[in-house]
Amino acid sequence: MKITGLLATRRSLVDRLGDWEDQARWQEFFETYWKLIYSVARKSGLNDAEAQDVVQETVITVAKKIDKLRYDPAIGSFKGWLLNITRWRVADQFRKRVPSQNQTARSSDDRRTATIERVADSNAASLDELWEQEWQQNLLAAATTRVKKKVAPKHFQIFDCSVRKEWPAQKIADAFGVSVGQVYLVRHRVAGLLKKEIRKLGT
């Protein structure tokens, strides 16, 4: 199911995270976005441990700077803000791969630094593209998980067969013992809930 057009910037998520004592909201934030951050870090070339560090450091940075985002609209969308934080933390991990050795010649250090900068520059555009792809996939997955908990298992299965498996309506009706009209009604209802959840997640 395509979700293009449903990814408009919303500040509700950011506003909800403003309360440090609201552990449930922060847990919701982590569960919603950690896979996105981890996947982007891995696909950027980091190993499992490094990618986990990126997730941890990104979440910590969000916690420290969330108030600034809330009160400074000039910073831009939450999606872009989270991307920049993730990008910085990924770059940090690549820098850590280059050990600091006092006995190394200055010229060698300069060459290493220049290499890191070239890698960062060359990966900037590809990371933006990767982030966009992973962002949409992550939002859809998170929203789908939420909707699955809110509807009857049979209704979600009907929706899944119709949208993901692309079964004909008559085949679905026969498989679940319902009318074709009910198939269309369930698909419409669950699709509406899915769109609502995607908007709730905010981007």
C-alpha positions as CSV (number, residue, x, y, z in Angstrom):
1,M,0.0,0.0,0.0
2,K,1.5,3.4,-1.0
3,I,1.6,6.0,1.7
4,T,2.9,8.9,-0.4
5,G,1.1,12.1,0.6
6,L,0.5,10.9,4.2
7,L,4.0,12.0,5.4
8,A,3.3,15.6,6.1
9,T,5.2,17.1,9.1
10,R,3.3,16.9,12.3
11,R,4.5,18.4,15.6
12,S,2.2,16.4,17.9
13,L,4.8,13.6,18.4
14,V,7.4,16.2,19.3
15,D,5.1,18.0,21.7
16,R,4.2,14.7,23.4
17,L,7.9,13.9,24.0
18,G,8.4,17.2,25.9
19,D,7.4,15.5,29.2
20,W,10.5,13.8,30.5
21,E,8.4,11.9,33.0
22,D,6.2,10.3,30.4
23,Q,8.1,7.0,30.1
24,A,5.3,5.5,28.0
25,R,5.7,8.1,25.3
26,W,9.5,7.7,25.2
27,Q,9.1,3.9,25.0
28,E,6.6,4.4,22.1
29,F,9.2,6.6,20.4
30,F,11.9,4.0,20.8
31,E,9.8,1.2,19.6
32,T,8.7,3.3,16.6
33,Y,12.1,4.5,15.4
34,W,14.9,2.3,16.6
35,K,14.6,-0.1,13.7
36,L,14.7,2.8,11.3
37,I,17.9,4.2,12.8
38,Y,19.5,0.7,13.1
39,S,18.7,-0.2,9.5
40,V,20.0,3.0,8.1
41,A,23.2,2.7,10.2
42,R,23.7,-0.9,9.0
43,K,23.1,-0.1,5.4
44,S,25.6,2.8,5.7
45,G,28.3,0.3,6.3
46,L,28.4,-0.1,10.1
47,N,28.5,-3.5,11.9
48,D,25.8,-4.7,14.4
49,A,27.6,-3.3,17.5
50,E,28.3,0.1,15.8
51,A,24.7,0.3,14.6
52,Q,23.4,-0.4,18.1
53,D,25.6,2.4,19.4
54,V,24.1,4.7,16.8
55,V,20.6,3.9,18.0
56,Q,21.6,4.5,21.6
57,E,23.4,7.8,20.9
58,T,20.7,9.0,18.6
59,V,17.9,8.5,21.2
60,I,20.1,10.1,23.9
61,T,20.6,13.2,21.6
62,V,16.9,13.4,20.9
63,A,16.2,13.4,24.6
64,K,18.7,16.2,25.2
65,K,17.6,18.4,22.4
66,I,13.8,17.8,22.1
67,D,12.9,21.0,23.9
68,K,15.0,23.0,21.3
69,L,13.0,21.4,18.5
70,R,9.7,22.1,20.2
71,Y,10.3,25.8,20.5
72,D,12.3,26.5,17.3
73,P,10.2,25.9,14.2
74,A,13.2,27.1,12.0
75,I,14.8,23.7,12.6
76,G,12.4,22.2,10.2
77,S,10.6,18.9,10.1
78,F,11.1,16.1,12.7
79,K,12.0,13.7,9.9
80,G,14.9,15.9,8.7
81,W,16.0,16.7,12.3
82,L,16.1,13.0,13.2
83,L,18.0,12.3,9.9
84,N,20.7,14.8,10.8
85,I,21.2,13.4,14.3
86,T,21.4,9.9,12.9
87,R,23.9,11.1,10.2
88,W,26.1,12.6,12.9
89,R,26.1,9.5,15.0
90,V,26.9,7.3,12.0
91,A,29.8,9.6,11.2
92,D,31.0,9.3,14.8
93,Q,31.2,5.6,14.5
94,F,33.3,5.8,11.3
95,R,35.6,8.2,13.1
96,K,36.1,5.7,15.9
97,R,37.4,3.2,13.5
98,V,40.5,5.4,13.0
99,P,42.6,4.9,16.2
100,S,44.4,7.9,17.6
101,Q,48.1,7.1,17.8
102,N,50.5,9.7,19.1
103,Q,53.5,8.1,17.3
104,T,51.7,8.5,13.9
105,A,53.1,11.2,11.7
106,R,51.1,14.4,11.3
107,S,50.9,14.0,7.5
108,S,49.4,10.5,8.0
109,D,46.8,11.9,10.3
110,D,45.9,14.5,7.8
111,R,45.4,11.9,5.1
112,R,43.2,9.8,7.3
113,T,41.0,12.8,8.2
114,A,40.7,13.8,4.6
115,T,39.6,10.3,3.8
116,I,36.9,10.3,6.4
117,E,35.6,13.7,5.1
118,R,35.5,12.4,1.5
119,V,33.6,9.3,2.6
120,A,31.1,11.5,4.5
121,D,30.6,13.8,1.6
122,S,30.1,11.0,-0.9
123,N,27.6,9.2,1.3
124,A,25.5,12.3,2.1
125,A,23.2,12.1,-0.9
126,S,22.9,8.3,-0.7
127,L,22.1,8.5,3.0
128,D,19.3,11.0,2.3
129,E,17.8,8.6,-0.3
130,L,18.2,5.6,2.0
131,W,16.6,7.5,4.9
132,E,13.6,8.3,2.8
133,Q,13.1,4.7,1.8
134,E,13.6,3.3,5.3
135,W,11.4,6.1,6.8
136,Q,8.4,5.2,4.7
137,Q,8.9,1.5,5.2
138,N,9.3,2.0,9.0
139,L,6.2,4.2,9.3
140,L,4.1,1.7,7.4
141,A,5.3,-1.2,9.5
142,A,4.8,0.6,12.8
143,A,1.3,1.7,11.7
144,T,0.4,-1.7,10.6
145,T,1.4,-3.2,13.9
146,R,-0.8,-0.8,15.7
147,V,-3.8,-1.3,13.5
148,K,-3.4,-5.1,13.8
149,K,-4.0,-4.7,17.6
150,K,-7.1,-2.7,17.1
151,V,-9.1,-4.8,14.6
152,A,-10.5,-8.3,14.6
153,P,-7.9,-10.9,13.4
154,K,-10.3,-12.0,10.6
155,H,-10.7,-8.4,9.4
156,F,-6.9,-7.8,9.3
157,Q,-6.4,-11.0,7.4
158,I,-9.0,-9.9,4.9
159,F,-7.2,-6.6,4.5
160,D,-3.9,-8.3,4.2
161,C,-5.1,-10.6,1.5
162,S,-6.6,-7.8,-0.4
163,V,-3.8,-5.2,-0.2
164,R,-0.6,-7.1,0.3
165,K,-1.4,-10.4,-1.4
166,E,-3.7,-8.7,-4.0
167,W,-6.2,-11.5,-4.0
168,P,-9.4,-10.9,-6.0
169,A,-12.4,-9.9,-3.9
170,Q,-14.3,-13.0,-4.7
171,K,-11.5,-15.3,-3.7
172,I,-11.2,-13.5,-0.3
173,A,-15.0,-13.7,0.2
174,D,-14.9,-17.5,-0.5
175,A,-11.9,-18.0,1.8
176,F,-13.4,-16.2,4.8
177,G,-17.1,-16.9,4.3
178,V,-18.1,-13.3,3.7
179,S,-19.7,-11.3,0.9
180,V,-17.8,-9.4,-1.6
181,G,-19.4,-6.2,-0.2
182,Q,-18.0,-7.0,3.2
183,V,-14.5,-7.5,1.8
184,Y,-14.6,-4.0,0.3
185,L,-16.1,-2.6,3.5
186,V,-13.4,-4.2,5.7
187,R,-10.6,-3.0,3.3
188,H,-11.9,0.5,3.4
189,R,-12.2,0.6,7.2
190,V,-8.8,-0.9,7.9
191,A,-7.1,1.3,5.3
192,G,-8.6,4.3,7.0
193,L,-7.3,3.2,10.4
194,L,-3.9,2.6,8.8
195,K,-3.8,6.1,7.4
196,K,-4.8,7.5,10.7
197,E,-2.0,5.7,12.5
198,I,0.6,6.9,10.0
199,R,-0.5,10.5,10.6
200,K,-0.4,9.9,14.4
201,L,3.2,8.8,14.2
202,G,4.2,12.1,12.7
203,T,7.1,12.8,10.3
